[in-house]
């Protein structure tokens, strides 16, 4: 349930409410995927998807920031998909996220 989580952005809390309304189980930032390690094996860069939906075995990353700021995140997503090809990940950009909420009546 969303009340137990501390969200980094209001859109994440909004999405949690949306998932709760439709009775979709979720976990908030349950795992951090190492992306780059240094020569001694220490993690130098990682990626933590916003949500995990166990029923669908799917990670969801919300990207509601301005498009020009998304480049770094897109690079991480591409690297994650390359390193973890069996992990299902969906990235929702602001426009797609708003369309989803509108379609299901969460936005008027």
MARBA-3410 file (N, C-alpha, C, O; in Angstrom, 1 decimal):
108
0.8,-1.2,0.0,0.0,0.0,0.0,0.9,1.2,0.0,2.0,1.3,0.6 ~ 0.4,2.3,-0.7,1.2,3.5,-0.9,1.6,4.2,0.4,2.6,4.9,0.4 ~ 0.8,4.1,1.4,1.1,5.0,2.6,2.4,4.6,3.3,2.9,5.3,4.1 ~ 2.9,3.4,3.0,4.1,2.9,3.6,5.4,3.4,2.9,6.5,3.4,3.4 ~ 5.2,3.8,1.6,6.3,4.2,0.8,6.6,5.7,0.9,5.7,6.5,1.1
7.8,6.1,0.7,8.2,7.5,0.6,8.6,7.7,-0.9,9.7,7.2,-1.3 ~ 7.8,8.4,-1.6,8.0,8.6,-3.0,8.9,9.7,-3.3,8.9,10.8,-2.6 ~ 9.7,9.6,-4.4,10.6,10.6,-4.8,9.9,11.7,-5.5,10.4,12.9,-5.6 ~ 8.8,11.4,-6.1,8.0,12.4,-6.9,6.5,12.2,-6.8,6.1,11.1,-6.6 ~ 5.8,13.3,-6.9,4.3,13.2,-6.7,3.7,12.3,-7.7,2.6,11.7,-7.5
4.3,12.2,-8.9,3.7,11.3,-9.9,3.8,9.8,-9.5,2.9,9.0,-9.9 ~ 4.8,9.5,-8.7,4.9,8.1,-8.2,3.8,7.8,-7.2,3.2,6.7,-7.2 ~ 3.5,8.8,-6.4,2.4,8.6,-5.4,1.1,8.5,-6.2,0.2,7.7,-5.8 ~ 0.9,9.3,-7.2,-0.3,9.3,-8.0,-0.5,7.9,-8.7,-1.6,7.4,-8.7 ~ 0.6,7.4,-9.2,0.6,6.1,-9.8,0.3,5.0,-8.8,-0.5,4.0,-9.2
0.8,5.1,-7.6,0.5,4.1,-6.6,-1.0,4.1,-6.3,-1.6,3.1,-6.1 ~ -1.6,5.3,-6.2,-3.0,5.4,-5.9,-3.8,4.7,-7.1,-4.8,4.0,-6.8 ~ -3.4,5.0,-8.3,-4.0,4.4,-9.5,-3.9,2.9,-9.4,-4.9,2.2,-9.6 ~ -2.7,2.3,-9.1,-2.6,0.9,-9.0,-3.5,0.3,-7.8,-4.1,-0.7,-8.0 ~ -3.5,1.0,-6.7,-4.3,0.6,-5.6,-5.8,0.5,-6.0,-6.5,-0.4,-5.7
-6.2,1.6,-6.7,-7.6,1.6,-7.1,-8.0,0.4,-7.9,-9.1,-0.1,-7.8 ~ -7.1,0.0,-8.8,-7.4,-1.1,-9.7,-6.9,-2.5,-9.1,-6.8,-3.5,-9.8 ~ -6.6,-2.4,-7.8,-6.2,-3.6,-7.0,-5.0,-4.4,-7.7,-5.0,-5.6,-7.7 ~ -4.0,-3.6,-8.1,-2.8,-4.2,-8.7,-1.8,-4.1,-7.6,-1.4,-3.1,-7.1 ~ -1.2,-5.3,-7.3,-0.1,-5.4,-6.3,1.1,-4.7,-6.9,1.4,-4.8,-8.1
1.8,-4.0,-6.0,3.1,-3.3,-6.5,4.0,-3.2,-5.3,3.7,-3.3,-4.1 ~ 5.3,-3.0,-5.7,6.4,-2.8,-4.8,7.1,-1.5,-5.3,7.3,-1.4,-6.5 ~ 7.5,-0.7,-4.4,8.1,0.6,-4.7,9.6,0.4,-4.6,10.2,0.1,-3.5 ~ 10.3,0.6,-5.7,11.8,0.5,-5.8,12.4,-0.7,-5.0,13.2,-0.5,-4.1 ~ 11.9,-1.9,-5.4,12.3,-3.0,-4.6,13.7,-3.5,-4.9,14.3,-4.3,-4.1
14.3,-3.1,-6.0,15.6,-3.7,-6.3,16.4,-2.6,-7.1,15.9,-1.8,-7.9 ~ 17.7,-2.7,-6.9,18.6,-1.8,-7.6,19.5,-2.7,-8.5,20.2,-3.6,-8.0 ~ 19.5,-2.4,-9.8,20.3,-3.2,-10.7,21.6,-2.6,-11.0,21.7,-1.5,-11.4 ~ 22.7,-3.3,-10.7,24.1,-2.7,-11.0,24.2,-2.7,-12.5,23.9,-3.6,-13.2 ~ 24.8,-1.5,-13.0,25.0,-1.3,-14.4,26.5,-1.3,-14.8,26.9,-1.9,-15.7
27.2,-0.6,-14.0,28.7,-0.4,-14.2,29.4,-0.7,-12.9,29.1,-0.2,-11.9 ~ 30.5,-1.5,-13.0,31.3,-1.7,-11.9,32.8,-1.3,-12.2,33.2,-1.3,-13.4 ~ 33.5,-0.9,-11.2,34.9,-0.6,-11.4,35.8,-1.9,-11.4,35.2,-3.0,-11.3 ~ 37.1,-1.7,-11.6,38.0,-2.9,-11.7,37.9,-3.8,-10.5,38.2,-5.0,-10.6 ~ 37.6,-3.3,-9.3,37.5,-4.1,-8.1,36.1,-4.7,-7.8,35.9,-5.3,-6.8
35.2,-4.4,-8.8,33.8,-5.0,-8.7,32.8,-4.1,-7.9,31.7,-4.5,-7.8 ~ 33.2,-2.9,-7.5,32.3,-2.0,-6.8,31.3,-1.4,-7.8,31.8,-1.0,-8.9 ~ 30.1,-1.3,-7.4,29.1,-0.7,-8.3,29.4,0.8,-8.4,29.4,1.6,-7.5 ~ 29.5,1.3,-9.7,29.7,2.7,-10.0,28.5,3.4,-10.5,28.3,4.6,-10.3 ~ 27.6,2.6,-11.1,26.3,3.1,-11.6,25.3,2.0,-11.5,25.6,0.8,-11.8
24.1,2.4,-11.2,23.0,1.5,-11.1,21.7,2.1,-11.5,21.6,3.3,-11.8 ~ 20.6,1.2,-11.6,19.3,1.7,-12.0,18.3,1.0,-11.1,18.3,-0.2,-10.9 ~ 17.4,1.9,-10.5,16.3,1.4,-9.7,15.0,1.8,-10.2,14.6,2.9,-10.1 ~ 14.3,0.8,-10.9,13.0,1.1,-11.4,12.0,1.5,-10.3,12.1,1.1,-9.2 ~ 11.1,2.4,-10.6,10.1,2.9,-9.6,9.2,1.9,-9.0,9.1,1.8,-7.8
8.7,1.0,-9.9,7.7,0.0,-9.4,8.0,-1.4,-9.9,8.5,-1.5,-11.0 ~ 7.6,-2.3,-9.1,7.5,-3.7,-9.6,6.1,-4.2,-9.4,5.5,-4.1,-8.3 ~ 5.6,-4.8,-10.5,4.2,-5.4,-10.4,4.3,-6.9,-10.5,4.4,-7.5,-11.6 ~ 4.3,-7.5,-9.3,4.5,-9.0,-9.3,3.6,-9.8,-10.1,4.0,-10.8,-10.7 ~ 2.3,-9.4,-10.2,1.4,-10.2,-11.0,1.8,-10.3,-12.5,1.4,-11.2,-13.2
2.5,-9.3,-12.9,2.8,-9.2,-14.3,4.3,-9.4,-14.5,4.8,-9.4,-15.7 ~ 5.1,-9.6,-13.5,6.5,-9.7,-13.5,7.1,-8.6,-14.4,7.8,-8.8,-15.3 ~ 6.7,-7.4,-14.0,7.0,-6.2,-14.8,7.5,-5.1,-13.9,6.9,-4.8,-12.9 ~ 8.6,-4.4,-14.3,9.1,-3.2,-13.7,8.6,-2.0,-14.5,8.5,-2.1,-15.7 ~ 8.2,-1.0,-13.8,7.7,0.2,-14.4,8.6,1.4,-13.9,8.8,1.6,-12.7
9.0,2.2,-14.9,9.8,3.4,-14.6,9.0,4.6,-15.1,8.7,4.6,-16.3 ~ 8.6,5.5,-14.2,7.9,6.7,-14.7,9.0,7.8,-15.0,9.9,8.1,-14.2 ~ 8.8,8.4,-16.1,9.7,9.5,-16.5,8.8,10.7,-16.9,8.4,10.9,-18.0 ~ 8.4,11.5,-15.9,7.5,12.6,-16.1,8.2,13.9,-16.2,7.6,15.0,-16.3 ~ 9.6,13.9,-16.2,10.3,15.1,-16.3,10.3,15.6,-17.7,9.9,14.9,-18.6
10.9,16.8,-17.9,11.0,17.3,-19.3,11.8,16.4,-20.2,12.8,15.8,-19.7 ~ 11.4,16.3,-21.4,12.0,15.4,-22.3,13.5,15.6,-22.5,14.3,14.7,-22.6 ~ 14.0,16.9,-22.4,15.4,17.2,-22.6,16.2,16.6,-21.4,17.4,16.5,-21.6 ~ 15.6,16.3,-20.3,16.3,15.8,-19.1,16.3,14.2,-19.1,16.8,13.6,-18.2 ~ 15.6,13.6,-20.1,15.4,12.2,-20.1,16.6,11.4,-20.6,16.7,10.2,-20.5
17.5,12.0,-21.3,18.6,11.3,-22.0,19.4,10.4,-21.1,19.7,9.3,-21.5 ~ 19.8,10.9,-20.0,20.6,10.1,-19.0,19.8,8.8,-18.6,20.3,7.7,-18.6 ~ 18.5,9.0,-18.3,17.7,7.9,-17.9,17.5,6.9,-19.1,17.6,5.7,-18.8 ~ 17.3,7.4,-20.3,17.2,6.5,-21.4,18.5,5.6,-21.6,18.4,4.5,-22.0 ~ 19.6,6.2,-21.4,20.9,5.5,-21.5,20.9,4.4,-20.5,21.4,3.3,-20.8
20.5,4.7,-19.3,20.5,3.6,-18.2,19.5,2.5,-18.6,19.8,1.3,-18.3 ~ 18.4,2.9,-19.1,17.4,1.9,-19.5,17.9,1.0,-20.6,17.8,-0.2,-20.5 ~ 18.6,1.6,-21.6,19.2,0.8,-22.6,20.3,-0.2,-22.1,20.3,-1.4,-22.5 ~ 21.1,0.3,-21.2,22.1,-0.5,-20.6,21.5,-1.6,-19.7,22.0,-2.8,-19.8 ~ 20.5,-1.3,-19.0,19.8,-2.3,-18.2,19.2,-3.4,-19.1,19.4,-4.6,-18.8
18.6,-3.1,-20.2,18.0,-4.1,-21.1,19.1,-4.9,-21.7,18.8,-6.1,-22.0 ~ 20.2,-4.4,-21.9,21.3,-5.1,-22.5,21.9,-6.1,-21.4,22.2,-7.3,-21.8 ~ 22.1,-5.7,-20.2,22.7,-6.5,-19.2,21.7,-7.5,-18.6,22.1,-8.6,-18.1 ~ 20.4,-7.1,-18.6,19.4,-8.0,-18.0,18.2,-8.2,-19.0,17.1,-7.7,-18.8 ~ 18.5,-9.0,-20.0,17.5,-9.1,-21.1,16.2,-9.8,-20.7,15.2,-9.7,-21.4
16.3,-10.6,-19.6,15.1,-11.3,-19.2,14.2,-10.5,-18.2,13.1,-11.0,-17.9 ~ 14.7,-9.4,-17.8,13.9,-8.5,-16.9,12.9,-7.7,-17.8,13.4,-6.9,-18.7 ~ 11.7,-7.7,-17.5,10.7,-7.0,-18.2,10.6,-5.6,-17.6,10.3,-5.4,-16.4 ~ 10.8,-4.6,-18.4,10.8,-3.2,-18.0,10.0,-2.3,-18.9,10.2,-2.4,-20.1 ~ 9.1,-1.5,-18.4,8.3,-0.6,-19.2,8.6,0.8,-18.7,8.5,1.1,-17.5
9.0,1.7,-19.6,9.2,3.1,-19.2,8.0,3.9,-19.7,7.6,3.8,-20.9 ~ 7.4,4.6,-18.8,6.3,5.5,-19.1,6.7,6.9,-19.1,7.1,7.5,-18.1 ~ 6.8,7.5,-20.3,7.1,8.9,-20.5,5.9,9.8,-20.1,4.8,9.2,-20.0 ~ 6.1,11.0,-19.8,5.0,11.9,-19.3,3.7,11.8,-20.2,2.6,11.7,-19.6 ~ 3.9,11.9,-21.5,2.7,11.9,-22.3,2.0,10.6,-22.2,0.8,10.6,-22.1
2.7,9.5,-22.2,2.1,8.1,-22.1,1.4,7.9,-20.8,0.4,7.4,-20.7 ~ 2.1,8.4,-19.7,1.6,8.3,-18.4,0.3,9.1,-18.2,-0.7,8.6,-17.7 ~ 0.2,10.3,-18.7,-1.0,11.1,-18.7,-2.1,10.5,-19.5,-3.3,10.5,-19.1 ~ -1.8,9.9,-20.7,-2.8,9.2,-21.5,-3.4,8.0,-20.7,-4.6,7.8,-20.8 ~ -2.5,7.3,-20.0,-3.0,6.1,-19.3,-4.0,6.6,-18.2,-5.0,6.0,-18.0
-3.6,7.6,-17.4,-4.4,8.0,-16.3,-5.8,8.6,-16.9,-6.8,8.4,-16.3 ~ -5.7,9.3,-18.0,-6.9,9.9,-18.6,-7.8,8.7,-19.1,-9.0,8.8,-18.9 ~ -7.2,7.7,-19.7,-8.0,6.6,-20.3,-8.8,5.9,-19.2,-9.9,5.5,-19.5 ~ -8.2,5.8,-18.0,-8.9,5.1,-17.0,-9.6,6.0,-16.0,-10.0,5.6,-14.9 ~ -9.8,7.2,-16.4,-10.6,8.1,-15.6,-9.9,8.7,-14.4,-10.6,9.4,-13.6
-8.6,8.6,-14.3,-7.9,9.1,-13.1,-7.6,10.6,-13.3,-7.4,11.3,-12.3 ~ -7.7,11.1,-14.6,-7.6,12.5,-14.9,-8.8,13.0,-15.6,-9.4,12.3,-16.4 ~ -9.3,14.2,-15.2,-10.5,14.7,-15.8,-10.3,15.5,-17.0,-11.3,16.0,-17.6
END
